[in-house]
Amino acid sequence: MRRYAIWGSATSPSHEEWVARIGREFERDGFELVADVADADFVLNMFDPADPKAFRRASRGTYSASFYELREAPADVLKTSYPMLVRTLSNVVVLHVPGEGVWFTTMERGTYRITDDPADVFERLAPLAKSKLVIDNEFRPDLEPELWDGDENTAEIGRAGKRMDELDLLPAPFPVHEYLSERDLRHVMRLYQVGGLSYGNLSQRLDADRFWMSASGVDKSKLEKVGTDVLLVVDYDEPSARIVLSVPPGIEPRRVSVDAIEHWMIYQEHPGVGAILHVHAWVEGIVATDINYPCGTQELAESVAQLIAREPDPTHAIIGLRNHGITATGDSLTEILDRITSRLQRQVPMT
């Protein structure tokens, strides 16, 4: 049974009751309310916007949604809520303005608005609360010596990263530097291991079972070193929800991109796929995921892989991740970029 907890202090009795009603929606769906956040899989964190606080997570697999209330909607919800997201260390911040609605704000997807019906709020939170996070890595120092300095695939990943930078496809989909103070910006870079707030990821197949992929939190325009900028994914340990990587001995490796599980599933199901590109941009007329699962979850990976499998040519597909970006398959990263660049829209539509 999945468990949830309510933590923090509401700024009004009505807001506390509204969050409790959302909690009861979780219970109707089979969740158990627990008193200790350390025992919870999902936490509803109420906070005062004048003094936002974070709870101490028992594990990285514990998700949280932080709730606050204002009497009227600010002129720029994103600018108001984004710093709260950082200070509460949450996966999503939920602003409730009674009588006007609810605004969700997430790290990569920006802000979108829904009604303040607790059932609607629960429906948006449920995929986050139920998803299985796959971000742990197992590093094996057994990479073949001839690959310690990379190969033609890692060289192509490096060239593709530079090309993405030239196309202005690496920064966040909104000007995050305008929404955070220097202090909060440094904090988010440390917390989320994001180097220069450069989003997106790239991978290219090495052989039947292995592929090279960009690391998490690195500047994608400077993908050069094996083990720190680019890593070799060799397996997925599903019982432990762990991506297995082969690295050179004697180095301190970085974690691979959180989307490695998505790439793993696509490569396993489609032997003809030679490369995969994920970027926070959009292409008009593509099919897209219906549910907004978080990055790095098995559920998002499965939903993307299923849509690719339904495409007329899964080896040359473009799939949308709703409110997030696209994942494209192809023969190589160069082939993908040549094929999709003219169709790319910089702004991801929010729904």
Secondary structure, DSSP 8 states (H G I E B T S, - for coil): --EEEEEE--SSHHHHHHHHHHHHHHHHTT-EE-S-GGG-SEEEEE-BTTB------SSTT-EEEEEEE-SS--S-HHHHHHHHHHHTT-SEEEEEETTTEEEEEETTTEEEEE---HHHHHHHHHHHHH--B--EEEEES---GGGTT--HHHHHHHHHHHHHHHTT-SS-SS-GGGTS-HHHHHHHHHHTT-STT---EEEEE-SSS-EEEEBTTS-TT----BTTTEEEEEEEETTTTEEEEE--TT-----B-TTHHHHHHHHHH-TT--EEEEES-EETT--B-SS---TTBHHHHHHHHHHHHHSS-GGG-EEEETTTEEEEEESSHHHHHHHHGGGEESS----
